[in-house]
């Protein structure tokens, strides 16, 4: 079942909750062939989402960022990141190997980002960080959810060389059988550091290895898990 990756009371007094769905929670891809997507969304966010509509994105592996000012705002936009400073706005990105990243501002701001290798190379995390800083200020911290790891991420030599040139040698790795690979978490960290974010947590699950998650690389599945984030009001049970 879904995992709460973070439940954090901020210096601003707000509470940020970041949750990651799993296969057991059902397919969270934007397409909804069985008509149960809204039910799955409500079961994930529960009281944290207060029944609010989600802001979901038509992800394009680019650098577009939308600012969300009301629940469900900008839903369906072609973008790879959403930011908000408003409580009750549920932000989501869908992934099946790409890295889902939550950016949290101490001043009460939140972003969720779909970070595949193309988006990282183009600067999606830098753009999302800049937008969130402009909206809520800093400092920022980051949470990197389950994604494919180098053990399973064989990568073309030419594309890998370009990423090494763009992000640094630490992104170059090998698969478990010794083939050239991209270290996607390392690429995310390099991008975060380039954006000035030095406080981050990385989930250790590899979507290709871990049977809790769908993986496009492992199975070609069109199904997706989601990272879901929301700012809520602090309750009496939440501690700093």
N, C-alpha and C positions, 0 to 999 in steps of 0.2 A: 504494500500500500504506500501512498504518498509519504514523503519525509519532509519534515520541517527542517530546512537547512539553516535558518536563522530566525530567531525571535528576539529582537534587539530593541531595548529602550534607548533612545537617543538623548543627547544633552538638550535637545530642543523640547523634550518631554513627549515626543511622539513615539509610537511603537511601530517598527517595521517587521513584517513577517514575510519570509521567502520560503516557498514550498516547491518541491519537485515531485511530479507525478511519476508513476511507474506503470509497467504493463498491466498490473492488476487494476489500475484505475481506468483502463480503457484508452482508446485511441483519441488523442487530443489534436490531431491534424485539423486544419481549417476545413477541409472537406468533411461532410457529415452524411455518409451514405445511409446510416441506419436511423438518423433522426434523433439521436440521444446525446448530442454534444452538450447542449445546455444543461442537461441533468448531470453530466459528468463534471462540468465546470462548477456547478453549485456544490456538488459533493466535495470538491477539492477545497474551495475557499471557505465554505461553511460560514460561521459567525464572523470570521475575519473579513470576508467580502461583503457581508451584510446583504447578500442577494444581488449585488451590483452586477451590471453588465461588464464583461471583460473588454479590455482593449487588446485585440489580437491584430496581427500584422500579416500582410502579404509579403513575405520575406523574399528579398531579391539578391542577397549576398552583396549588398552595397553599403553606403554610409548614411543613408537618409535617417533622420531622427524626428519623431513627432513629440510634441508637448501635449500632455493630456490634462485638461482642466476640469473635467466632469466624468463621472462613471460612464464607461463605454466610448469616451471621446476618441476620435480618430480611428475607431475600429475599422479594419479592412484597408487601412492605408498601406501603400507600397513603401515599406520602410523596414529597417532591421534593428531599430531601437525605439523605445518609448520612455519618456521621462515625465515625472509629476512631482508636485509638492502638495497635492490635495489629498487629504484622508478619504478613504473609500474608493479610490480609483484603482481597480485591479488591472495590473499590467502583466502581459504574458508573451513569451516566445516559445515556439515549438521546435524541437530538435530531435534528430535521430543519430547523431554523431558529432555535429557541430557543438561548440561550447556555448552553453547558456551562462550569461554573466549578469549578476546584479551589482549595481553601483549604488552606494548608500551615502547620503550627505548627513553629517552630524546635525545640520540645521533643519532637517526634516524634508529631505528630498530623496527620490528613488528613481533609478533607471533599470530597465531590463534590456539586454542586448543579445542578439543572435550573432555569434562570432564564428563563422567558418573561415577557412584560410584565405579566401578571396576578400572577405570583409576585413580581416585583420591586415592584410597587405594594403588595402585601400585606406585604412585608418578609422574603422567604425568605432572602436573603443575610444580613440582620441576625440572623435566628434561627439560621442555620447557624453564623455566626461566634461568636455567644454560646455555642452548644452546644460548639463546638470549644474555645473558650477555657476553658470550664468543665471540659472533659475533659483537655486537655493544656497549657493555658496558652498564652502568646504569646511573642514577637510573631507575627502572621500575615502571610503573603503570599498573593497570588492569581494564578491563571493562567486567562485567559479564552480558551476555544477558539473554533473557527470557528462563526459564527452569521450570520444575515442582517444586512446593513448597510443604512444609510439609502438607498442608491442604488436598492434594490429593495423597500423596506418602506413602501409607501403605507399611510397610517394615517388612521382616521376622526378628524375634527376634534374631536369631543366627547371621545373617549377620550384623544386627544393632549393636549388642554387639561388634563384631570385629571392626566395624568402629569407635565406641565410644573409644575403646582401642587404635586405630591407630590415630584418629584425635581429640579426646576430647569429653567431655560430651555435648558440645553445639550443636552437630549434631543430638542428640536424641530429638524427638518431638512427637506430636500426630496429627493424622488427625482431620478433623472437627468433626468426630463422635467418637473421643477418642481412636482410634487404634494406635499402635506403628507406627511411621513414621520417615523417614529420612528427615532432613532439608538440602536439597542439597545446597542452597546458603551458609549456614553456613559451610558445608563441604568444599566448594570451598574457602571460606575465611580462614579456618584453614590451608588448603594446601598452599594458597598464603602466609600467614604469616610464615609458616614453610620454604617457599622459600625465605623469606626476603622481600616480597612485602607488604607494608603497605598502599599504596595509591591505593584505588580501588573504583569503582562505581558499584552498583548492580541494574539492571533493576527489577522493581517490578512485572512484568507480570508472572503469572503462566500459563504454556502452557496447563495444563489440565483444567483450569478455563476459560481462555481467548479465545473467539471464533475467534480471529485473527490468532491463531496458531494451527498446527496439534499436536496431542498428541497420542503417542503410548499407554500410560497407559490408557487414557480415551476411545479410540476407536479402538486400534489395527492397526491404519493406518500405511501403509508403506511409506507414503508421508513425505517429510521433508521440513523445512525452512532452510535457510542458514545464517550464519554470514560471512560477506565478509569484508576483510580489504585490504587496499592498501596504500603504501607510494607514494605521488605525489609531484611535485614541487609546491611551494607556489605561489599563484596568488595575484594580487593587492588588491583583496577584502577580503583576509584572514588576520585576525588580531590575535595577540598573546593573 
